[in-house]
Amino acid sequence: MKPLSKITARMRHAMLALAVAAGHAVAAPPAATAEHWSPSWMAAPQPLWGGDFVLPLGLPFQHHRQTIRQVARLSIGGTQLRVVLSNEGSSVPLHIGAARVARHAQGAGGSATVPGTDRVLLFGGQAATVVPPGARWVSDPVDLPLPALAEVAVSLYLPQPSAPAGFHFDARQTAYVAEGEHTAALQLPATATAWSTRVYVSGLAVQTPAPAAAVVVLGDSITDGNGATPGANARWPDALAERLAGQGVAVLNAGISGGRLLRDGMGRAGLTRAAQDVFGQPGVRALIVLLGTNDIGWPGGPFAPGEPALRAEELVQGYRQLIAMARSHNVRVVGGTIPPFGDALAGTPLAGHYSPEKDAVRQAVNRWIREAGAFDAVVDFDALLRDPARPSHLRAEMDSGDHLHPGDAGYRAMAAAVDLEALLGR
């Protein structure tokens, strides 16, 4: 018969795993070695879209007998690690033949990991697992002490035909796909394919001495980091995480390229997915919302040609609903003004975001964000990023070049503009 202490510990691990997967905190029973699991990184899953959409998925039809290695940077560190897998968006089980995690060799480039840091990922004590359709699956704890801002490489071997799931369109981070089982390799073979979309890996949680506070950023491609240098952790939530790392506050990027507040886009509407991506996160203390660009810009353009133009009042009502949700969860909510997007994507097949009429709606919404007093605090990204000579356009030095997304300098400036005391309510 197993000792009661071991049975109790195993039950506690199972309860905590379920809590992380569901996005809810479960209080550990009183014990000398109480465990606190805190989310440290996330990638919000998106539904796959069909071939008739204006943007291609950029994904293979399936993975089979392949190893996929993906890299993510923690915001806060901890003594142990859990990996969250996602089979969301799939109607069939996901078979994982082997899974491992290691520190990524930051600065070395490519798929290299740090020698001596490789660990086997187990699921209920087993090296192989089957993730049910639509589910999130949480690994057992891994003894791998990690500091804040450490990069982690997660390697999955898929022994059976596996359609993409847990999909996140714009990773801004190279993933590597190699034929065969190479999860333990320090570096994947030179024949590995490189691509920049995430699949299956949707979260990382760390064990901390006390429950950690988290800030969630709910946004679109500007928050997702489109226009930032790939592999450089140059998104504005990355820079915000660097500011908060010393305070032990996690920053979770819930940005989705093509995201909208009121309607589904390249992902579920922000008002819909906030329940899981924001308020379902353990320890969330504050929400920063930067949504509205696509609500205003998509109608009548190539992304939503049949939709009527949006009125400012509609977007304001959506903000009010999100604020009410935050209040009911005792979460502070900070509103970001919508940056200018004059001439967005001009000269490309995706042009059509901007018009003077759409800019008038943006400016009306921004006036409400600044003046209504509905948010706990406001970050005026519009004032920060706009060209004083042409207020409907981004500053040249902040522009990634497409007139819609800031570049690295713009993203650093956005993170620096966040008042940390107002954000955390201190």
C-alpha positions as CSV (number, residue, x, y, z in Angstrom):
1,M,0.0,0.0,0.0
2,K,1.3,3.5,-0.9
3,P,1.9,5.9,2.0
4,L,-1.0,8.3,2.5
5,S,1.4,11.3,2.1
6,K,2.3,10.2,-1.4
7,I,-1.4,9.7,-2.4
8,T,-2.3,13.1,-1.0
9,A,0.6,14.8,-2.9
10,R,-0.5,13.1,-6.1
11,M,-4.1,14.3,-5.7
12,R,-2.8,17.8,-5.0
13,H,-0.8,17.8,-8.2
14,A,-3.9,16.6,-10.2
15,M,-6.1,19.3,-8.7
16,L,-3.5,22.0,-9.6
17,A,-3.2,20.6,-13.1
18,L,-6.9,20.8,-13.6
19,A,-6.9,24.4,-12.3
20,V,-4.2,25.6,-14.7
21,A,-6.0,23.9,-17.6
22,A,-9.4,25.4,-16.8
23,G,-7.9,28.8,-15.9
24,H,-9.1,28.7,-12.3
25,A,-7.2,28.7,-9.1
26,V,-7.6,25.8,-6.7
27,A,-6.6,26.4,-3.1
28,A,-4.0,23.9,-2.0
29,P,-4.8,22.2,1.3
30,P,-2.7,23.4,4.3
31,A,0.7,21.8,4.1
32,A,4.3,22.6,5.0
33,T,5.1,22.6,1.3
34,A,2.2,24.6,-0.1
35,E,2.4,25.0,-3.9
36,H,1.6,28.1,-5.8
37,W,1.3,27.8,-9.6
38,S,1.3,31.0,-11.5
39,P,0.9,31.6,-15.3
40,S,4.0,33.0,-16.8
41,W,3.3,32.9,-20.6
42,M,0.4,32.3,-22.9
43,A,-0.6,32.2,-26.6
44,A,-4.3,32.6,-27.1
45,P,-5.6,29.8,-29.4
46,Q,-7.5,30.8,-32.6
47,P,-9.9,28.8,-34.7
48,L,-8.6,27.7,-38.1
49,W,-10.2,29.5,-41.0
50,G,-11.0,28.3,-44.5
51,G,-9.2,28.9,-47.8
52,D,-11.7,31.6,-48.8
53,F,-10.3,34.0,-46.2
54,V,-8.1,36.8,-47.4
55,L,-5.1,35.5,-45.5
56,P,-3.7,32.0,-45.8
57,L,-3.2,29.9,-42.7
58,G,0.4,29.1,-43.5
59,L,0.1,25.7,-41.9
60,P,0.6,22.1,-43.3
61,F,-2.4,19.9,-43.6
62,Q,-1.0,17.6,-40.8
63,H,2.1,16.6,-38.9
64,H,3.1,12.9,-38.8
65,R,6.1,11.3,-37.3
66,Q,7.6,14.7,-36.8
67,T,9.2,16.7,-33.9
68,I,8.0,20.2,-33.4
69,R,10.2,22.5,-31.2
70,Q,8.7,25.9,-30.2
71,V,10.3,28.6,-28.1
72,A,8.6,31.0,-25.6
73,R,9.9,33.5,-23.0
74,L,8.6,33.4,-19.5
75,S,7.7,36.7,-17.8
76,I,8.2,35.5,-14.2
77,G,10.5,32.6,-13.0
78,G,9.9,29.8,-10.6
79,T,11.3,26.6,-9.2
80,Q,9.2,24.2,-11.3
81,L,7.5,24.3,-14.6
82,R,4.3,23.0,-16.2
83,V,3.5,23.1,-19.9
84,V,-0.1,23.6,-21.2
85,L,-1.0,21.8,-24.4
86,S,-4.0,22.7,-26.5
87,N,-6.1,20.6,-28.8
88,E,-8.6,23.4,-29.2
89,G,-10.1,23.7,-32.7
90,S,-9.7,20.0,-33.4
91,S,-12.4,17.4,-33.7
92,V,-10.0,14.4,-33.2
93,P,-7.6,13.4,-30.4
94,L,-4.0,14.6,-30.4
95,H,-1.5,11.9,-29.8
96,I,1.8,13.0,-28.1
97,G,4.4,10.2,-28.4
98,A,7.1,12.1,-26.4
99,A,7.5,15.6,-25.0
100,R,10.5,17.4,-23.5
101,V,11.3,20.9,-22.3
102,A,14.7,22.7,-21.9
103,R,16.1,26.1,-21.7
104,H,16.5,27.7,-25.1
105,A,20.0,28.8,-25.9
106,Q,19.2,32.5,-26.1
107,G,21.6,34.3,-28.4
108,A,22.8,31.1,-30.0
109,G,20.0,31.2,-32.6
110,G,18.1,28.4,-34.1
111,S,16.7,25.4,-32.2
112,A,19.6,24.9,-29.8
113,T,19.0,24.2,-26.1
114,V,21.2,24.6,-23.1
115,P,23.1,21.3,-22.2
116,G,22.0,19.8,-18.9
117,T,18.6,21.5,-18.8
118,D,16.6,19.0,-20.9
119,R,13.7,17.4,-19.0
120,V,11.1,14.8,-19.9
121,L,7.5,16.0,-19.8
122,L,5.1,13.6,-18.2
123,F,1.3,13.6,-18.1
124,G,-0.1,11.7,-15.2
125,G,3.2,10.0,-14.9
126,Q,3.2,8.8,-18.5
127,A,5.6,9.9,-21.3
128,A,2.9,9.6,-24.0
129,T,-0.5,11.1,-23.8
130,V,-3.7,11.6,-25.8
131,V,-5.3,15.1,-25.6
132,P,-9.1,14.9,-26.2
133,P,-10.6,17.0,-28.9
134,G,-11.1,20.6,-27.9
135,A,-9.2,20.1,-24.6
136,R,-6.3,21.7,-22.8
137,W,-3.8,19.3,-21.2
138,V,-1.4,20.2,-18.4
139,S,1.9,18.4,-17.8
140,D,3.1,17.1,-14.5
141,P,5.6,19.5,-12.7
142,V,9.1,19.5,-14.0
143,D,12.0,20.3,-11.7
144,L,13.6,23.0,-13.8
145,P,14.4,26.2,-11.9
146,L,14.0,29.2,-14.3
147,P,14.6,32.9,-13.8
148,A,12.3,35.6,-15.0
149,L,12.6,36.2,-18.8
150,A,14.2,32.9,-19.5
151,E,13.4,31.3,-22.9
152,V,12.0,27.8,-22.9
153,A,12.0,25.3,-25.8
154,V,9.1,22.7,-25.8
155,S,9.6,19.7,-28.1
156,L,6.7,17.5,-29.1
157,Y,6.8,14.2,-31.1
158,L,3.7,13.4,-33.0
159,P,3.6,9.7,-34.0
160,Q,0.2,9.8,-35.7
161,P,-1.3,12.1,-38.3
162,S,-2.2,15.2,-36.4
163,A,-4.1,18.2,-37.8
164,P,-3.0,21.6,-36.5
165,A,-4.7,22.7,-33.3
166,G,-4.2,25.1,-30.5
167,F,-3.3,27.4,-33.4
168,H,-1.9,30.9,-33.0
169,F,-1.3,32.7,-36.2
170,D,1.5,35.2,-35.6
171,A,4.1,33.8,-33.2
172,R,6.9,36.3,-34.0
173,Q,9.1,33.4,-33.0
174,T,10.6,30.6,-35.2
175,A,9.3,27.1,-34.7
176,Y,11.2,24.1,-36.0
177,V,9.8,20.9,-37.6
178,A,12.0,17.9,-38.1
179,E,11.2,14.4,-39.5
180,G,11.5,11.7,-36.8
181,E,11.8,11.7,-33.0
182,H,14.3,14.3,-31.9
183,T,12.8,15.7,-28.7
184,A,16.0,15.1,-26.8
185,A,18.3,16.6,-29.4
186,L,20.4,19.6,-28.3
187,Q,19.8,21.0,-31.7
188,L,17.4,19.8,-34.4
189,P,18.8,18.5,-37.7
190,A,19.8,21.1,-40.3
191,T,17.0,19.8,-42.5
192,A,14.3,21.0,-40.0
193,T,11.7,23.4,-41.5
194,A,11.4,26.8,-39.9
195,W,8.0,28.6,-39.6
196,S,6.4,31.2,-37.4
197,T,3.0,29.9,-36.4
198,R,2.3,28.3,-33.0
199,V,0.4,25.0,-32.6
200,Y,-0.4,22.8,-29.6
201,V,1.6,24.8,-27.0
202,S,-0.6,27.5,-25.3
203,G,0.8,28.1,-21.8
204,L,3.6,27.9,-19.3
205,A,3.1,28.0,-15.6
206,V,5.7,28.2,-12.9
207,Q,5.8,27.4,-9.2
208,T,6.3,30.4,-7.0
209,P,6.9,30.9,-3.3
210,A,3.6,32.9,-3.1
211,P,0.7,33.5,-5.5
212,A,1.9,35.9,-8.2
213,A,-0.1,38.7,-9.6
214,A,-0.7,38.8,-13.4
215,V,-1.4,41.5,-15.9
216,V,-3.3,40.3,-19.1
217,V,-3.1,42.4,-22.3
218,L,-6.1,41.8,-24.5
219,G,-5.5,43.1,-28.0
220,D,-5.1,42.5,-31.7
221,S,-2.1,42.3,-34.0
222,I,-0.5,45.4,-32.4
223,T,-0.4,43.5,-29.1
224,D,0.5,40.2,-30.8
225,G,3.6,42.1,-32.1
226,N,3.1,42.3,-35.9
227,G,5.9,44.5,-37.2
228,A,8.3,43.5,-34.3
229,T,11.6,41.8,-35.1
230,P,10.9,38.1,-35.0
231,G,12.7,36.2,-32.3
232,A,13.7,39.3,-30.4
233,N,10.9,39.4,-27.9
234,A,10.2,43.0,-29.1
235,R,6.4,43.1,-28.7
236,W,5.2,45.8,-26.4
237,P,3.9,43.3,-23.8
238,D,7.5,41.8,-23.8
239,A,8.9,45.1,-22.9
240,L,6.2,45.6,-20.2
241,A,7.2,42.2,-18.8
242,E,10.8,43.4,-18.6
243,R,9.6,46.4,-16.5
244,L,7.6,44.2,-14.1
245,A,9.9,41.1,-13.9
246,G,11.7,42.5,-10.8
247,Q,8.3,42.9,-9.0
248,G,7.3,39.3,-9.7
249,V,4.3,40.3,-11.8
250,A,3.5,38.1,-14.8
251,V,2.5,39.7,-18.1
252,L,0.3,37.5,-20.3
253,N,-0.1,38.4,-24.0
254,A,-3.6,37.7,-25.0
255,G,-3.2,39.5,-28.4
256,I,-4.6,37.8,-31.5
257,S,-3.8,39.2,-35.0
258,G,-7.1,40.2,-36.6
259,G,-8.8,40.3,-33.2
260,R,-11.9,42.5,-32.7
261,L,-13.8,43.5,-29.6
262,L,-17.4,43.0,-30.8
263,R,-17.2,40.4,-33.5
264,D,-15.3,37.3,-34.3
265,G,-12.4,37.9,-36.7
266,M,-9.2,35.8,-36.9
267,G,-10.3,34.6,-33.5
268,R,-13.3,34.9,-31.2
269,A,-14.5,38.3,-30.3
270,G,-12.7,39.9,-27.4
271,L,-15.9,40.1,-25.4
272,T,-16.3,36.3,-25.8
273,R,-12.8,35.1,-25.2
274,A,-12.1,37.4,-22.3
275,A,-13.8,34.8,-20.0
276,Q,-11.0,32.3,-20.6
277,D,-8.0,34.3,-21.9
278,V,-8.3,37.1,-19.2
279,F,-10.6,36.3,-16.3
280,G,-9.8,32.6,-16.3
281,Q,-6.2,33.3,-15.6
282,P,-5.1,32.6,-12.0
283,G,-4.0,35.7,-10.1
284,V,-5.0,38.2,-12.7
285,R,-4.9,41.6,-11.1
286,A,-5.2,44.0,-14.1
287,L,-6.3,44.0,-17.7
288,I,-5.0,46.3,-20.4
289,V,-7.4,46.4,-23.4
290,L,-6.2,47.6,-26.8
291,L,-9.0,46.6,-29.2
292,G,-10.9,48.5,-31.8
293,T,-8.6,49.0,-34.8
294,N,-10.1,46.0,-36.6
295,D,-13.7,46.7,-35.4
296,I,-13.4,50.1,-37.2
297,G,-11.0,49.2,-40.1
298,W,-12.3,45.8,-41.3
299,P,-15.9,46.7,-42.5
300,G,-16.0,47.5,-46.2
301,G,-12.4,46.3,-46.7
302,P,-10.9,43.0,-47.9
303,F,-11.3,41.4,-44.4
304,A,-15.0,42.1,-44.0
305,P,-16.3,43.5,-47.3
306,G,-20.0,42.9,-46.5
307,E,-20.1,44.5,-43.1
308,P,-21.6,47.9,-42.5
309,A,-19.5,50.7,-41.1
310,L,-19.1,50.6,-37.3
311,R,-20.5,53.5,-35.2
312,A,-18.5,54.8,-32.3
313,E,-21.4,54.2,-29.9
314,E,-21.2,50.4,-30.7
315,L,-17.6,50.2,-29.7
316,V,-18.2,52.2,-26.5
317,Q,-20.9,49.8,-25.4
318,G,-18.5,46.9,-26.0
319,Y,-16.0,48.6,-23.7
320,R,-18.6,49.2,-21.1
321,Q,-19.4,45.5,-21.1
322,L,-15.8,44.5,-20.8
323,I,-15.3,47.0,-17.9
324,A,-18.4,45.5,-16.2
325,M,-16.9,42.0,-16.5
326,A,-13.6,43.2,-15.0
327,R,-15.4,44.8,-12.1
328,S,-17.3,41.6,-11.4
329,H,-13.9,39.7,-11.2
330,N,-12.3,42.5,-9.0
331,V,-9.8,43.1,-11.8
332,R,-8.5,46.6,-12.6
333,V,-9.0,47.6,-16.2
334,V,-6.8,50.0,-18.2
335,G,-8.0,51.4,-21.6
336,G,-5.6,52.0,-24.4
337,T,-6.5,54.6,-27.0
338,I,-6.6,53.3,-30.6
339,P,-3.4,54.3,-32.5
340,P,-3.7,56.0,-35.9
341,F,-3.7,53.9,-39.0
342,G,-3.8,56.4,-41.9
343,D,-2.8,54.7,-45.2
344,A,-2.7,51.3,-43.4
345,L,-1.4,48.5,-45.8
346,A,-1.5,50.9,-48.7
347,G,-0.3,49.4,-51.9
348,T,-1.0,45.8,-50.8
349,P,-4.0,43.5,-51.5
350,L,-5.1,44.2,-47.9
351,A,-5.5,47.9,-48.3
352,G,-8.9,49.3,-47.2
353,H,-8.5,49.7,-43.4
354,Y,-8.3,53.5,-43.6
355,S,-10.7,56.2,-44.6
356,P,-11.4,59.7,-43.2
357,E,-14.8,58.5,-42.1
358,K,-13.2,55.5,-40.2
359,D,-10.7,57.9,-38.6
360,A,-13.5,60.1,-37.3
361,V,-14.9,57.1,-35.6
362,R,-11.5,56.3,-34.1
363,Q,-11.1,59.8,-32.8
364,A,-14.6,59.8,-31.3
365,V,-13.9,56.5,-29.5
366,N,-10.6,57.8,-28.2
367,R,-12.3,60.9,-26.8
368,W,-14.6,58.7,-24.8
369,I,-11.7,56.6,-23.5
370,R,-9.9,59.7,-22.3
371,E,-12.8,61.6,-20.9
372,A,-15.5,59.3,-19.7
373,G,-13.7,58.1,-16.6
374,A,-15.0,54.6,-17.2
375,F,-11.6,52.8,-17.0
376,D,-9.5,52.7,-13.9
377,A,-6.7,54.3,-15.9
378,V,-5.9,55.2,-19.5
379,V,-2.8,54.7,-21.6
380,D,-2.9,57.2,-24.5
381,F,-1.2,55.2,-27.2
382,D,-2.7,57.5,-29.9
383,A,-1.0,60.6,-28.5
384,L,2.2,58.7,-28.1
385,L,2.3,57.2,-31.6
386,R,0.7,59.8,-33.9
387,D,2.5,62.2,-36.2
388,P,1.9,65.7,-34.9
389,A,1.8,67.0,-38.5
390,R,-0.6,64.3,-39.6
391,P,-2.5,63.0,-36.5
392,S,-4.3,60.3,-38.5
393,H,-0.9,58.7,-39.3
394,L,1.9,57.0,-37.2
395,R,5.1,58.8,-36.5
396,A,7.7,57.7,-39.1
397,E,10.1,56.6,-36.4
398,M,7.5,54.5,-34.7
399,D,6.1,52.9,-37.9
400,S,7.1,49.3,-38.9
401,G,6.5,50.4,-42.5
402,D,3.0,49.3,-43.1
403,H,1.4,52.3,-41.4
404,L,-0.7,50.1,-39.2
405,H,1.7,48.4,-36.8
406,P,4.5,50.1,-34.8
407,G,8.0,48.7,-35.1
408,D,10.4,47.8,-32.3
409,A,10.9,51.5,-31.3
410,G,7.2,52.1,-31.2
411,Y,6.5,49.0,-29.1
412,R,9.2,50.0,-26.6
413,A,7.7,53.4,-26.3
414,M,4.2,51.9,-25.7
415,A,5.5,49.7,-22.9
416,A,7.3,52.7,-21.3
417,A,4.1,54.7,-21.4
418,V,2.2,52.4,-19.0
419,D,2.0,53.8,-15.5
420,L,2.8,50.8,-13.3
421,E,1.3,52.3,-10.2
422,A,-2.0,53.1,-12.0
423,L,-1.9,49.7,-13.6
424,L,-1.6,47.7,-10.3
425,G,-3.6,50.1,-8.2
426,R,-0.8,50.9,-5.8
